[in-house]
């Protein structure tokens, strides 16, 4: 039921990627699935959480061990192709913020 | 069209709040709107981005000037009421991560 990532204790890093999709799919869904599978195989990958509303605005927070693993993923050849298609076809806008997670806590219903 | 926050240059802070909603509204929608309006009035508030999918999983990334403004918002009396109702009625699970944004960039379609 929950898509919440299971993460180690901080510190670790988060990439906050928010985007407004263009109209239509243009191969986006298949590529998004493929990129998530590929990201999960990268060194330093810790987890990912993603949500997109019916208005096409979405947020993906991906979690990484350190800045170097984030930079390596950005340079991945297959990911570079997806990044180019994102600017060409899939996104009206996006913003990407890299941040160091310093503390974390959560809640889980028990009843 | 876009819900993307306009933010100053880093450094600043992000609170990544991800949650799985319970079934039904239980007053959630009205309270979520009220809390966003209230957050916007807090000292140090910089912006907020939010998305929730049809499966009830959502992410809200709120942006703040510093850690003290985040701690003050957590202690806000009206917000404390909402936090309690969140655990009582609205959320199956949530995770909250506080992170220091170190770099940021974006894309905007021009054609």
Backbone of each chain as ProteinMPNN parsed JSONL, in Angstrom:
{"seq_chain_A": "XXXXXXXXXXXXXXXXXXXXXXXXXXXXXXXXXXXXXXXXXXXXXXXXXXXXXXXXXXXXXXXXXXXXXXXXXXXXXXXXXXXXXXXXXXXXXXXXXXXXXXXXXXXXXXX", "coords_chain_A": {"N_chain_A": [[0.823, -1.207, 0.0], [1.921, 1.253, 0.801], [4.26, 3.533, -0.639], [6.563, 4.235, 0.537], [9.956, 4.96, 1.045], [12.426, 2.853, 2.513], [14.912, 3.83, 4.562], [18.377, 4.362, 5.564], [19.751, 5.671, 8.681], [20.124, 9.27, 8.794], [23.278, 11.01, 8.143], [22.337, 11.392, 4.664], [21.726, 11.871, 1.137], [19.27, 13.761, -0.713], [17.636, 14.034, -3.833], [15.494, 16.299, -4.983], [13.154, 16.289, -7.332], [11.022, 18.055, -9.225], [8.305, 18.376, -11.477], [6.451, 19.554, -14.325], [4.43, 17.889, -16.465], [4.213, 17.583, -20.046], [1.34, 17.493, -22.321], [-0.077, 14.286, -23.124], [1.534, 11.022, -23.673], [3.95, 10.231, -25.078], [5.883, 8.217, -24.883], [6.786, 8.451, -22.32], [5.953, 7.053, -19.936], [6.957, 4.389, -20.139], [9.71, 4.949, -20.263], [10.111, 6.236, -17.812], [9.625, 4.145, -16.021], [11.72, 2.438, -16.787], [13.951, 4.026, -16.156], [13.704, 4.224, -13.392], [14.133, 1.575, -12.633], [16.765, 1.295, -13.507], [18.061, 3.254, -11.97], [17.842, 2.106, -9.45], [19.802, 0.221, -9.547], [22.177, 1.537, -9.305], [25.348, 2.39, -7.807], [25.279, 3.479, -4.443], [22.624, 4.236, -4.466], [19.72, 4.689, -2.522], [16.924, 4.764, -2.241], [13.589, 5.622, -3.466], [10.877, 7.905, -3.875], [7.731, 8.798, -5.225], [5.237, 10.852, -6.707], [2.45, 11.862, -8.651], [0.03, 14.172, -9.604], [-3.337, 14.506, -11.024], [-3.237, 16.794, -12.487], [-0.853, 16.771, -13.759], [1.397, 17.652, -12.467], [4.259, 16.67, -10.738], [6.3, 15.048, -8.2], [9.43, 13.652, -7.578], [11.357, 12.254, -5.179], [14.539, 11.216, -4.775], [16.896, 9.148, -3.092], [20.207, 9.094, -1.879], [23.512, 7.88, -1.206], [25.699, 9.616, -1.135], [27.12, 12.68, -2.516], [28.713, 12.055, -4.701], [27.616, 9.702, -5.756], [25.232, 10.706, -6.748], [26.164, 12.452, -8.744], [27.392, 10.611, -10.449], [25.185, 9.146, -11.336], [23.828, 11.119, -12.74], [25.528, 11.341, -14.914], [25.273, 8.909, -16.203], [25.008, 6.977, -19.145], [22.615, 5.982, -20.399], [20.791, 7.362, -18.88], [21.408, 9.964, -19.581], [20.354, 10.07, -22.157], [17.631, 9.875, -21.543], [17.348, 12.252, -20.085], [17.71, 14.142, -22.099], [15.5, 13.613, -23.781], [13.546, 14.278, -21.968], [13.711, 17.082, -21.801], [13.162, 17.628, -24.449], [10.632, 16.469, -25.055], [8.923, 15.734, -22.784], [8.62, 17.365, -20.518], [7.221, 20.421, -19.372], [8.263, 22.156, -17.514], [10.918, 21.806, -15.149], [12.348, 21.396, -11.863], [15.264, 20.921, -9.984], [16.673, 19.935, -7.003], [19.386, 19.483, -4.893], [20.062, 18.058, -1.824], [21.255, 17.755, 1.557], [20.306, 15.391, 3.792], [19.532, 15.803, 7.131], [18.083, 15.113, 9.41], [15.454, 12.819, 10.311], [12.166, 11.434, 10.62], [9.294, 9.339, 11.307], [5.904, 8.001, 10.954], [3.706, 5.344, 11.636], [0.635, 3.837, 11.276], [-0.879, 1.842, 13.731], [-3.166, 0.612, 14.45]], "CA_chain_A": [[0.0, 0.0, 0.0], [2.748, 2.45, 0.885], [5.416, 3.641, -1.518], [7.564, 4.961, 1.292], [11.288, 4.349, 0.984], [13.081, 2.468, 3.773], [16.224, 4.462, 4.434], [19.231, 4.308, 6.748], [19.756, 6.918, 9.443], [20.91, 10.354, 8.206], [23.119, 11.787, 6.911], [22.375, 10.915, 3.286], [21.325, 12.975, 0.257], [18.021, 13.656, -1.476], [17.43, 14.841, -5.033], [14.08, 16.67, -5.132], [12.895, 16.588, -8.751], [9.603, 18.358, -9.445], [8.129, 18.62, -12.909], [5.133, 19.671, -14.946], [4.447, 17.111, -17.695], [3.476, 18.005, -21.237], [0.172, 16.661, -22.622], [0.202, 13.043, -23.856], [2.573, 10.192, -23.044], [5.194, 10.349, -25.864], [6.876, 7.24, -24.413], [7.265, 8.82, -20.983], [5.688, 6.044, -18.905], [7.919, 3.291, -20.277], [11.05, 5.437, -19.916], [10.154, 6.494, -16.368], [9.79, 2.831, -15.376], [13.075, 1.943, -17.078], [14.943, 4.829, -15.414], [13.645, 3.865, -11.971], [14.818, 0.284, -12.48], [18.2, 1.532, -13.688], [18.549, 3.997, -10.797], [17.934, 1.17, -8.316], [21.024, -0.591, -9.684], [23.369, 2.375, -9.233], [26.033, 2.44, -6.512], [24.885, 4.599, -3.602], [21.173, 4.458, -4.478], [19.113, 4.242, -1.264], [15.48, 4.621, -2.34], [12.92, 6.657, -4.256], [9.45, 8.116, -3.647], [7.238, 9.524, -6.38], [3.79, 11.098, -6.777], [2.046, 12.829, -9.675], [-1.4, 14.413, -9.57], [-4.054, 14.479, -12.304], [-2.895, 18.024, -13.206], [0.425, 16.587, -14.436], [2.528, 18.102, -11.642], [4.75, 15.538, -9.975], [7.53, 15.154, -7.418], [10.185, 12.441, -7.274], [12.486, 12.425, -4.269], [15.4, 10.021, -4.751], [17.794, 9.213, -1.935], [21.528, 8.636, -2.295], [24.471, 7.79, -0.11], [26.596, 10.777, -1.125], [27.039, 13.52, -3.717], [29.375, 11.417, -5.841], [26.683, 8.763, -6.399], [24.282, 11.533, -7.506], [26.851, 12.942, -9.95], [27.607, 9.463, -11.344], [23.884, 8.828, -11.951], [23.551, 12.169, -13.732], [26.375, 11.104, -16.097], [24.982, 7.595, -16.787], [24.74, 7.193, -20.569], [21.19, 5.801, -20.679], [20.09, 8.449, -18.196], [21.622, 11.173, -20.38], [19.372, 10.014, -23.241], [16.328, 10.212, -20.937], [17.357, 13.677, -19.744], [17.534, 14.919, -23.331], [14.103, 13.446, -24.19], [12.725, 15.02, -21.01], [13.671, 18.494, -22.216], [12.609, 17.706, -25.804], [9.246, 15.995, -25.215], [8.088, 15.307, -21.66], [8.441, 18.322, -19.427], [7.082, 21.86, -19.589], [9.252, 22.74, -16.605], [11.309, 21.007, -13.986], [13.322, 21.96, -10.923], [16.011, 19.855, -9.318], [17.41, 20.458, -5.844], [20.191, 18.468, -4.209], [20.09, 18.466, -0.423], [21.813, 16.813, 2.529], [19.322, 15.092, 4.84], [20.187, 15.903, 8.433], [17.306, 14.368, 10.4], [14.281, 12.176, 9.712], [11.322, 10.624, 11.496], [8.08, 8.917, 10.609], [4.725, 7.52, 11.679], [3.014, 4.221, 10.997], [-0.586, 3.502, 12.015], [-0.738, 0.493, 14.292], [-4.486, 0.014, 14.725]], "C_chain_A": [[0.862, 1.263, 0.0], [3.924, 2.373, -0.078], [6.57, 4.282, -0.788], [8.893, 4.212, 1.322], [11.779, 4.007, 2.392], [14.535, 2.919, 3.689], [17.046, 4.26, 5.694], [19.094, 5.613, 7.546], [20.528, 7.994, 8.678], [22.311, 10.392, 8.828], [23.135, 10.936, 5.633], [21.863, 12.075, 2.434], [19.982, 12.69, -0.399], [18.119, 14.551, -2.711], [15.925, 15.057, -5.158], [13.871, 17.104, -6.58], [11.401, 16.815, -8.912], [9.419, 18.773, -10.892], [6.667, 18.771, -13.275], [5.22, 18.952, -16.283], [3.748, 17.855, -18.834], [2.223, 17.135, -21.391], [0.618, 15.403, -23.36], [1.382, 12.295, -23.272], [3.926, 10.317, -23.754], [6.29, 9.395, -25.373], [7.383, 7.485, -23.007], [7.123, 7.692, -19.969], [6.696, 4.904, -18.935], [9.314, 3.743, -19.85], [11.165, 5.698, -18.415], [10.343, 5.188, -15.606], [11.217, 2.316, -15.563], [14.12, 2.7, -16.274], [14.897, 4.5, -13.923], [14.356, 2.53, -11.738], [16.333, 0.465, -12.572], [18.794, 2.265, -12.478], [18.767, 3.049, -9.617], [19.203, 0.327, -8.357], [22.296, 0.228, -9.493], [24.015, 2.295, -7.847], [25.569, 3.674, -5.723], [23.403, 4.909, -3.608], [20.564, 3.899, -3.197], [17.605, 4.021, -1.366], [14.883, 5.757, -3.141], [11.447, 6.71, -3.871], [8.937, 9.046, -4.742], [5.729, 9.687, -6.301], [3.532, 12.092, -7.893], [0.533, 12.954, -9.645], [-1.999, 14.44, -10.963], [-3.795, 15.741, -13.126], [-1.541, 17.93, -13.896], [1.625, 17.099, -13.664], [2.958, 16.957, -10.736], [6.039, 15.837, -9.244], [8.137, 13.757, -7.293], [11.334, 12.833, -6.364], [13.293, 11.129, -4.305], [16.505, 10.232, -3.724], [19.088, 8.481, -2.264], [22.498, 8.725, -1.123], [25.313, 9.054, 0.014], [26.462, 11.534, -2.443], [27.666, 12.837, -4.937], [28.434, 10.429, -6.533], [25.618, 9.516, -7.2], [24.918, 12.001, -8.817], [27.074, 11.81, -10.953], [26.307, 9.098, -12.06], [23.53, 9.869, -13.01], [24.321, 11.924, -15.035], [26.11, 9.776, -16.789], [24.48, 7.763, -18.232], [23.261, 7.036, -20.91], [20.358, 6.911, -20.038], [20.254, 9.76, -18.961], [20.63, 11.239, -21.547], [17.996, 10.422, -22.707], [16.252, 11.695, -20.579], [17.092, 14.538, -20.979], [16.08, 14.838, -23.817], [13.16, 14.193, -23.249], [12.588, 16.474, -21.414], [12.988, 18.655, -23.572], [11.097, 17.479, -25.812], [8.379, 16.008, -23.956], [7.76, 16.379, -20.642], [8.229, 19.742, -19.946], [8.129, 22.598, -18.763], [9.728, 21.641, -15.666], [12.281, 21.799, -13.129], [13.98, 20.797, -10.205], [16.832, 20.487, -8.197], [18.113, 19.307, -5.15], [20.407, 18.936, -2.776], [20.623, 17.344, 0.459], [20.813, 16.611, 3.662], [20.035, 15.012, 6.18], [19.424, 15.184, 9.531], [16.025, 13.88, 9.752], [13.492, 11.455, 10.785], [10.035, 10.298, 10.762], [7.02, 8.407, 11.545], [4.139, 6.359, 10.897], [1.82, 3.847, 11.863], [-0.499, 2.064, 12.504], [-2.083, -0.174, 14.541], [-5.273, -0.12, 13.44]], "O_chain_A": [[0.569, 2.223, -0.713], [4.502, 1.31, -0.305], [7.476, 4.822, -1.424], [8.95, 3.011, 1.585], [11.576, 4.77, 3.337], [15.293, 2.443, 2.843], [16.496, 4.016, 6.768], [18.399, 6.537, 7.124], [21.49, 7.673, 7.98], [22.513, 9.864, 9.921], [23.832, 9.927, 5.534], [21.594, 13.153, 2.962], [19.607, 11.537, -0.613], [18.619, 15.674, -2.644], [15.173, 14.115, -5.409], [14.353, 18.157, -6.998], [10.605, 15.89, -8.758], [10.277, 19.443, -11.467], [5.776, 18.207, -12.64], [5.996, 19.354, -17.15], [2.826, 18.642, -18.617], [2.062, 16.149, -20.672], [1.576, 15.44, -24.132], [2.143, 12.844, -22.476], [4.948, 10.493, -23.091], [7.476, 9.718, -25.437], [8.303, 6.809, -22.548], [8.06, 7.402, -19.224], [7.224, 4.5, -17.9], [10.022, 3.01, -19.158], [12.201, 5.414, -17.814], [11.126, 5.126, -14.657], [11.841, 1.824, -14.623], [15.068, 2.102, -15.765], [15.933, 4.496, -13.26], [15.092, 2.375, -10.763], [17.087, -0.138, -11.808], [19.889, 1.938, -12.021], [19.747, 3.17, -8.882], [19.632, -0.216, -7.339], [23.391, -0.333, -9.516], [23.323, 2.15, -6.84], [25.48, 4.773, -6.271], [22.952, 5.759, -2.839], [20.852, 2.763, -2.82], [17.059, 3.18, -0.652], [15.563, 6.732, -3.463], [10.839, 5.68, -3.576], [9.634, 9.98, -5.142], [5.021, 8.772, -5.878], [4.288, 13.047, -8.073], [-0.173, 11.946, -9.659], [-1.28, 14.403, -11.962], [-4.091, 15.772, -14.321], [-1.111, 18.883, -14.546], [2.755, 16.999, -14.141], [2.135, 16.349, -10.053], [6.78, 16.751, -9.607], [7.445, 12.8, -6.945], [12.182, 13.645, -6.733], [12.797, 10.072, -3.915], [16.981, 11.349, -3.518], [19.075, 7.396, -2.846], [22.331, 9.518, -0.197], [25.607, 9.51, 1.119], [25.779, 11.086, -3.364], [27.205, 13.02, -6.064], [28.445, 10.323, -7.759], [25.151, 9.016, -8.224], [24.286, 11.953, -9.872], [26.96, 12.016, -12.162], [26.319, 8.777, -13.248], [22.991, 9.526, -14.062], [23.841, 12.252, -16.12], [26.664, 9.527, -17.86], [23.62, 8.604, -18.497], [22.705, 7.864, -21.632], [19.347, 7.341, -20.592], [19.336, 10.58, -18.986], [20.129, 12.31, -21.888], [17.286, 11.209, -23.332], [15.208, 12.323, -20.751], [16.357, 15.524, -20.922], [15.494, 15.846, -24.214], [12.11, 14.681, -23.667], [11.495, 17.038, -21.379], [12.326, 19.659, -23.831], [10.361, 18.2, -26.486], [7.182, 16.275, -24.061], [6.728, 16.307, -19.974], [8.947, 20.211, -20.83], [8.786, 23.526, -19.235], [9.017, 20.666, -15.423], [12.94, 22.731, -13.59], [13.327, 19.812, -9.862], [17.58, 21.441, -8.412], [17.502, 18.279, -4.857], [20.869, 20.051, -2.534], [20.47, 16.16, 0.16], [20.509, 17.546, 4.403], [21.0, 14.268, 6.351], [20.029, 14.693, 10.484], [15.562, 14.451, 8.765], [14.061, 10.928, 11.742], [9.72, 10.897, 9.733], [7.198, 8.378, 12.763], [4.081, 6.38, 9.667], [1.976, 3.57, 13.052], [-0.087, 1.173, 11.76], [-2.147, -1.373, 14.81], [-6.406, -0.6, 13.457]]}, "seq_chain_B": "XXXXXXXXXXXXXXXXXXXXXXXXXXXXXXXXXXXXXXXXXXXXXXXXXXXXXXXXXXXXXXXXXXXXXXXXXXXXXXXXXXXXXXXXXXXXXXXXXXXXXXXXXXXXXXX", "coords_chain_B": {"N_chain_B": [[-0.155, 27.149, -14.735], [2.043, 25.674, -13.837], [3.094, 24.374, -10.678], [5.416, 25.044, -9.521], [7.772, 26.052, -7.123], [9.13, 29.313, -6.652], [12.3, 30.044, -5.815], [14.979, 31.348, -3.718], [18.57, 31.528, -4.316], [20.445, 28.598, -3.295], [22.261, 28.374, -0.134], [19.348, 26.823, 1.392], [16.621, 25.344, 3.233], [14.874, 22.187, 2.95], [11.857, 20.522, 3.72], [10.964, 17.336, 3.34], [8.053, 15.776, 3.034], [6.384, 12.867, 2.993], [3.516, 10.872, 2.41], [1.002, 8.378, 3.047], [-2.319, 8.433, 2.452], [-5.274, 7.799, 4.441], [-8.404, 6.084, 3.665], [-11.138, 8.044, 2.383], [-12.216, 11.464, 3.194], [-12.455, 12.912, 5.712], [-12.275, 15.574, 6.597], [-9.804, 16.342, 5.73], [-9.036, 17.718, 3.315], [-9.888, 20.423, 3.587], [-8.404, 21.139, 5.862], [-5.78, 20.759, 4.946], [-5.597, 22.758, 2.997], [-5.925, 25.004, 4.671], [-3.656, 24.774, 6.306], [-1.609, 25.089, 4.445], [-2.017, 27.764, 3.701], [-1.51, 28.967, 6.162], [1.149, 28.203, 6.621], [2.422, 29.67, 4.638], [2.45, 32.166, 5.746], [4.365, 32.129, 7.692], [7.418, 33.149, 9.342], [10.395, 32.929, 7.456], [9.434, 31.088, 5.648], [9.698, 29.839, 2.342], [8.584, 28.581, 0.101], [6.432, 26.067, -1.46], [5.831, 22.807, -2.716], [3.669, 20.342, -4.062], [2.278, 17.096, -4.54], [-0.101, 14.552, -5.209], [-0.959, 11.252, -5.922], [-3.505, 9.146, -7.5], [-3.55, 6.868, -6.013], [-3.359, 7.666, -3.429], [-0.898, 8.186, -2.336], [1.353, 10.711, -1.479], [3.521, 13.602, -1.872], [4.885, 16.342, -0.227], [7.008, 18.959, -0.576], [8.39, 21.368, 1.327], [9.881, 24.592, 1.601], [12.37, 26.385, 3.319], [13.936, 29.068, 5.112], [15.818, 28.565, 7.12], [16.849, 26.223, 9.736], [15.692, 26.98, 12.153], [13.307, 28.287, 11.449], [11.869, 26.13, 10.494], [11.596, 24.574, 12.827], [10.076, 26.332, 14.38], [7.677, 26.427, 12.93], [6.861, 23.784, 13.228], [6.122, 23.867, 15.909], [3.968, 25.577, 15.953], [0.764, 26.461, 17.152], [-1.789, 25.966, 15.881], [-0.914, 24.312, 13.888], [0.02, 22.172, 15.376], [-2.388, 21.026, 16.207], [-3.338, 20.114, 13.732], [-1.304, 18.269, 13.164], [-1.815, 16.33, 15.107], [-4.38, 15.416, 14.352], [-3.679, 14.379, 11.916], [-2.209, 12.069, 12.591], [-4.226, 10.744, 13.918], [-6.419, 10.486, 12.121], [-5.874, 10.886, 9.274], [-3.579, 9.838, 8.009], [-2.04, 6.839, 6.944], [0.639, 6.205, 6.972], [3.558, 8.241, 7.426], [6.539, 9.974, 6.372], [9.158, 12.117, 7.294], [11.647, 14.261, 6.299], [14.341, 16.351, 6.915], [16.333, 18.566, 5.203], [19.323, 20.132, 3.954], [19.502, 22.265, 1.318], [21.813, 22.315, -1.245], [22.535, 22.776, -3.892], [20.909, 23.792, -6.947], [18.924, 23.6, -9.928], [17.112, 24.287, -12.98], [14.615, 23.856, -15.606], [12.88, 25.312, -18.299], [10.456, 25.196, -20.73], [10.7, 26.796, -23.841], [9.562, 27.028, -26.288]], "CA_chain_B": [[-0.044, 25.722, -15.086], [3.034, 24.999, -12.999], [3.054, 24.592, -9.236], [6.799, 25.034, -9.072], [8.105, 27.163, -6.226], [10.215, 30.227, -7.025], [13.129, 30.05, -4.615], [16.26, 32.044, -3.831], [19.703, 30.624, -4.504], [20.861, 27.878, -2.091], [21.59, 27.345, 0.684], [18.122, 26.941, 2.179], [16.247, 24.015, 3.727], [13.654, 21.55, 2.462], [11.217, 19.455, 4.493], [10.339, 16.358, 2.45], [6.997, 15.084, 3.783], [5.673, 11.921, 2.127], [2.458, 10.261, 3.216], [-0.049, 7.556, 2.458], [-3.583, 8.834, 3.054], [-6.338, 6.835, 4.723], [-9.578, 6.206, 2.787], [-12.109, 9.082, 2.773], [-11.619, 12.782, 3.403], [-12.385, 13.189, 7.157], [-11.876, 16.964, 6.827], [-8.401, 16.539, 5.35], [-8.844, 18.705, 2.253], [-10.012, 21.772, 4.147], [-7.282, 21.402, 6.771], [-4.562, 20.873, 4.138], [-5.618, 24.108, 2.414], [-5.71, 25.975, 5.748], [-2.269, 24.677, 6.767], [-0.735, 25.695, 3.443], [-2.147, 29.218, 3.834], [-0.855, 29.363, 7.408], [2.596, 28.041, 6.431], [2.897, 30.78, 3.794], [2.579, 33.374, 6.566], [5.38, 31.949, 8.738], [8.749, 33.697, 9.059], [11.339, 31.966, 6.887], [8.82, 30.249, 4.606], [10.152, 30.241, 1.014], [7.742, 28.03, -0.965], [5.975, 24.702, -1.237], [5.395, 22.037, -3.89], [2.889, 19.223, -3.552], [1.629, 16.228, -5.529], [-0.646, 13.296, -4.666], [-1.519, 10.405, -6.969], [-4.827, 8.559, -7.246], [-3.371, 5.795, -5.023], [-3.323, 8.238, -2.085], [0.473, 8.493, -1.9], [1.669, 12.087, -1.832], [4.751, 14.237, -1.409], [4.938, 17.797, -0.111], [8.314, 19.521, -0.256], [8.295, 22.784, 1.694], [11.217, 25.197, 1.577], [12.498, 27.288, 4.466], [15.198, 29.818, 5.138], [16.786, 27.956, 8.034], [16.281, 25.186, 10.601], [14.864, 27.568, 13.206], [11.96, 28.542, 10.926], [11.202, 24.819, 10.431], [11.231, 24.181, 14.193], [8.993, 27.208, 14.83], [6.451, 25.979, 12.253], [6.444, 22.534, 13.872], [5.55, 24.18, 17.224], [2.788, 26.445, 15.797], [-0.357, 25.827, 17.878], [-2.78, 25.426, 14.944], [-0.254, 23.214, 13.184], [0.057, 21.03, 16.311], [-3.706, 20.38, 16.118], [-3.365, 19.384, 12.459], [-0.399, 17.113, 13.275], [-2.483, 15.3, 15.905], [-5.438, 14.846, 13.513], [-3.001, 13.585, 10.889], [-1.916, 10.735, 13.133], [-5.476, 10.117, 14.358], [-7.425, 10.234, 11.07], [-5.624, 11.131, 7.856], [-2.422, 9.166, 7.409], [-1.622, 5.474, 7.294], [2.071, 6.352, 7.278], [4.261, 9.363, 6.817], [7.969, 10.132, 6.647], [9.546, 13.514, 7.207], [13.109, 14.403, 6.259], [14.792, 17.739, 6.871], [17.589, 18.54, 4.452], [19.912, 21.415, 3.568], [19.669, 22.322, -0.137], [23.159, 22.813, -1.531], [22.563, 23.305, -5.255], [19.604, 23.689, -7.597], [18.822, 24.125, -11.283], [15.823, 23.959, -13.553], [14.381, 23.905, -17.05], [11.577, 25.849, -18.675], [10.262, 25.099, -22.185], [10.596, 28.154, -24.381], [8.854, 27.012, -27.577]], "C_chain_B": [[0.919, 25.002, -14.16], [2.849, 25.359, -11.533], [4.448, 24.719, -8.683], [7.128, 26.291, -8.266], [9.24, 27.987, -6.809], [11.056, 30.466, -5.787], [14.389, 30.866, -4.826], [17.367, 31.035, -4.126], [19.979, 29.861, -3.209], [22.024, 28.627, -1.419], [20.263, 27.794, 1.286], [17.758, 25.52, 2.585], [14.978, 23.515, 3.061], [13.164, 20.551, 3.505], [10.488, 18.57, 3.488], [9.333, 15.562, 3.282], [6.255, 14.18, 2.809], [4.684, 11.15, 2.974], [1.548, 9.382, 2.375], [-1.339, 7.909, 3.184], [-4.449, 7.633, 3.402], [-7.441, 6.994, 3.679], [-10.47, 7.337, 3.292], [-11.434, 10.386, 3.119], [-11.427, 13.121, 4.882], [-11.925, 14.616, 7.462], [-10.464, 17.293, 6.387], [-8.215, 17.686, 4.358], [-8.888, 20.134, 2.766], [-8.818, 22.111, 5.037], [-5.977, 21.557, 5.985], [-4.479, 22.267, 3.518], [-5.299, 25.159, 3.485], [-4.252, 25.959, 6.206], [-1.301, 25.275, 5.749], [-0.802, 27.219, 3.523], [-1.4, 29.727, 5.064], [0.67, 29.271, 7.27], [3.167, 29.226, 5.658], [3.109, 32.066, 4.586], [3.702, 33.283, 7.594], [6.694, 32.622, 8.349], [9.659, 32.601, 8.507], [10.753, 31.035, 5.856], [9.242, 30.757, 3.227], [9.243, 29.743, -0.11], [7.354, 26.611, -0.651], [5.568, 24.092, -2.572], [4.739, 20.763, -3.381], [2.303, 18.426, -4.697], [1.102, 14.999, -4.814], [-1.304, 12.528, -5.797], [-2.851, 9.806, -6.553], [-4.752, 7.39, -6.267], [-3.283, 6.335, -3.596], [-1.937, 8.504, -1.544], [0.843, 9.888, -2.384], [2.973, 12.568, -1.255], [4.519, 15.737, -1.349], [6.358, 18.185, 0.27], [8.112, 20.998, 0.078], [9.703, 23.324, 1.936], [11.272, 26.336, 2.579], [13.885, 27.897, 4.486], [16.253, 29.138, 5.994], [16.072, 26.936, 8.925], [15.369, 25.783, 11.663], [13.448, 27.845, 12.697], [11.174, 27.229, 10.793], [10.726, 24.396, 11.826], [10.076, 25.037, 14.721], [7.66, 26.788, 14.204], [5.947, 24.676, 12.88], [5.727, 22.804, 15.192], [4.302, 25.063, 17.152], [1.538, 25.747, 16.354], [-1.39, 25.222, 16.925], [-2.201, 24.234, 14.17], [-0.171, 21.972, 14.073], [-1.272, 20.274, 16.303], [-3.784, 19.533, 14.846], [-2.468, 18.15, 12.514], [-1.08, 15.967, 14.028], [-3.587, 14.621, 15.089], [-4.851, 13.996, 12.393], [-2.728, 12.171, 11.366], [-3.195, 9.987, 13.501], [-6.318, 9.641, 13.172], [-6.897, 10.119, 9.639], [-4.54, 10.285, 7.216], [-2.277, 7.726, 7.888], [-0.168, 5.484, 7.74], [2.523, 7.725, 6.795], [5.736, 9.304, 7.184], [8.307, 11.592, 6.423], [11.071, 13.591, 7.268], [13.456, 15.878, 6.094], [16.183, 17.76, 6.251], [18.013, 19.952, 4.058], [20.189, 21.406, 2.068], [20.99, 23.002, -0.458], [23.302, 23.352, -2.953], [21.223, 23.007, -5.922], [19.715, 24.208, -9.017], [17.5, 23.668, -11.874], [15.786, 24.136, -15.051], [12.992, 24.468, -17.279], [11.488, 25.838, -20.19], [10.038, 26.49, -22.743], [9.824, 28.191, -25.695], [7.453, 26.47, -27.384]], "O_chain_B": [[0.667, 23.872, -13.743], [2.497, 26.488, -11.191], [4.654, 24.522, -7.485], [6.816, 27.414, -8.66], [10.187, 27.449, -7.383], [10.571, 31.035, -4.809], [14.828, 31.063, -5.959], [17.12, 29.831, -4.178], [19.774, 30.408, -2.126], [22.697, 29.428, -2.068], [20.073, 28.959, 1.638], [18.513, 24.587, 2.309], [14.117, 24.298, 2.659], [13.958, 19.823, 4.1], [9.518, 18.995, 2.862], [9.722, 14.765, 4.136], [5.575, 14.664, 1.904], [4.971, 10.812, 4.122], [1.352, 9.602, 1.18], [-1.447, 7.708, 4.394], [-4.376, 6.588, 2.755], [-7.414, 7.941, 2.892], [-10.551, 7.566, 4.499], [-10.22, 10.427, 3.317], [-10.349, 13.57, 5.272], [-11.259, 14.848, 8.471], [-9.973, 18.394, 6.639], [-7.337, 18.529, 4.541], [-8.036, 20.955, 2.425], [-8.286, 23.22, 4.982], [-5.152, 22.404, 6.328], [-3.415, 22.886, 3.514], [-4.517, 26.08, 3.252], [-3.674, 27.015, 6.465], [-0.301, 25.888, 6.12], [0.222, 27.894, 3.425], [-0.746, 30.769, 5.024], [1.395, 30.147, 7.741], [4.248, 29.724, 5.971], [3.851, 32.95, 4.16], [3.969, 34.256, 8.299], [7.049, 32.663, 7.171], [9.688, 31.485, 9.026], [11.486, 30.261, 5.24], [9.16, 31.955, 2.957], [9.133, 30.389, -1.152], [7.864, 26.008, 0.293], [5.03, 24.774, -3.444], [5.187, 20.172, -2.399], [1.879, 18.992, -5.705], [1.759, 14.459, -3.925], [-2.11, 13.081, -6.545], [-3.275, 9.939, -5.405], [-5.78, 6.961, -5.743], [-3.147, 5.557, -2.651], [-1.793, 8.991, -0.423], [0.668, 10.21, -3.559], [3.477, 12.018, -0.276], [4.018, 16.335, -2.301], [6.853, 17.784, 1.323], [7.713, 21.785, -0.78], [10.59, 22.612, 2.408], [10.349, 27.144, 2.678], [14.854, 27.343, 3.966], [17.434, 29.129, 5.647], [14.85, 26.802, 8.875], [14.374, 25.163, 12.038], [12.483, 27.656, 13.439], [9.954, 27.217, 10.96], [9.603, 23.921, 11.991], [9.201, 24.533, 15.424], [6.63, 26.793, 14.878], [4.741, 24.49, 13.043], [4.822, 22.057, 15.565], [3.643, 25.281, 18.168], [1.291, 24.578, 16.057], [-1.824, 24.089, 17.131], [-2.909, 23.281, 13.847], [-0.278, 20.848, 13.582], [-1.297, 19.046, 16.382], [-4.236, 18.389, 14.875], [-2.823, 17.101, 11.976], [-0.953, 14.8, 13.657], [-3.721, 13.398, 15.123], [-5.456, 13.009, 11.973], [-2.976, 11.199, 10.652], [-3.254, 8.76, 13.413], [-6.867, 8.539, 13.198], [-7.426, 9.325, 8.86], [-4.575, 10.038, 6.01], [-2.38, 7.437, 9.08], [0.206, 4.864, 8.736], [1.942, 8.295, 5.871], [6.128, 8.673, 8.166], [7.814, 12.225, 5.49], [11.697, 13.049, 8.18], [12.913, 16.56, 5.225], [17.092, 17.066, 6.707], [17.184, 20.839, 3.857], [21.018, 20.628, 1.596], [21.256, 24.116, -0.007], [24.087, 24.267, -3.199], [20.5, 22.095, -5.519], [20.484, 25.127, -9.297], [16.846, 22.773, -11.339], [16.775, 24.511, -15.682], [12.048, 24.148, -16.556], [12.345, 26.406, -20.867], [9.272, 27.275, -22.183], [9.466, 29.269, -26.17], [6.691, 26.374, -28.346]]}, "name": "protein", "num_of_chains": 2, "seq": "XXXXXXXXXXXXXXXXXXXXXXXXXXXXXXXXXXXXXXXXXXXXXXXXXXXXXXXXXXXXXXXXXXXXXXXXXXXXXXXXXXXXXXXXXXXXXXXXXXXXXXXXXXXXXXXXXXXXXXXXXXXXXXXXXXXXXXXXXXXXXXXXXXXXXXXXXXXXXXXXXXXXXXXXXXXXXXXXXXXXXXXXXXXXXXXXXXXXXXXXXXXXXXXXXXXXXXXXXXXXXX"}
